[in-house]
Amino acid sequence: MQSVKIIVGNEIIFTNREDTSQTIRVKVTRLLHGKTFHDLFVHNGPEGFGGKGVEWLDSQIQELYSEADQRRNGVVGIEFEIV
């Protein structure tokens, strides 16, 4: 897999996989780095990640990324604004 570097100022287009005619263009405004997603949730507030709380977000993210993988690779949160 090729590594992609995202930097502040980049534009990203998100596409709905169920209806690819639905897209949204955003501009990256801030990158958040942490050892785990738990760190990001605690230090930046779960509201910014669309969550009900840190525990709820942790349970959701564990379905996608193991804690061992998070600690091995680190994690990045992306803040953006709609363009």
N, C-alpha and C positions, 0 to 999 in steps of 0.2 A: 504494500500500500504506500502511496506517495504521501509525504508529509505536506500539510497545508499550513501556512503561517497566516494567522489573522491578526491584523493590527487595527488600532483605532483609526477611524476614517474609512475603512473598507466598507463596501456595500455588499449585502448578502440578499439573495432572493430565496425566500422560502416558498416551496410548492406543496400544496395539499396532495398527498399520494393517492387519495381516493378520487380527486377531481383535479387533474393537473392544470385545468384552466384557472384555478384559484391560486394566485400568487400574491406575495407581499414583499416589497423591497424595503430594507432597513439599512441604517448606517450604524456601524459599531461606534459606541461612544466611550466604552470603558471595558477593560479586561480585568477579571478578578482571578487571582491564582491562589491555590491552596493545596495542601497535602491530600485532603479528602473533601468530598462534597459537604460532609458534616461541618468542617471548618468554614466553608463558604457560607453555609446556612446560618451558623451561629454568629459569625462576625459581620454579616451583611444583612441579616434579617430574612426570615422565611417568606415574608410578603413579596419581596422582590423576585422570588422564584416561583410565585404562584401557588405557594403552599399554605396549608392550614397551621403548620407548626414544624419545628425541626424534626421531631420524631416521625411525623407523617411523610415529610420529604425524604428522610433517610430510608424509610421502608420502600418508597417508590423507586428511589435510585438504585437500591440494592438489587432490584430485579434486573437491572441493566449492567451495572458495574460492581464487581465484588470489591470489598474494602481492600483486599490484597492488591488488586489491580490499581485502585486509586492511589494507594501508598507507593506502589512501584512507579507509576507514571505521572502522578500529580493530576490535578484537575484545573479546568478553566471555566469560569462563568463569563458570559458575554452580555453586556448591557447594550441596548440599541434603541434607536428612535426610528419611527416610520418616516420614510422619505416621501 
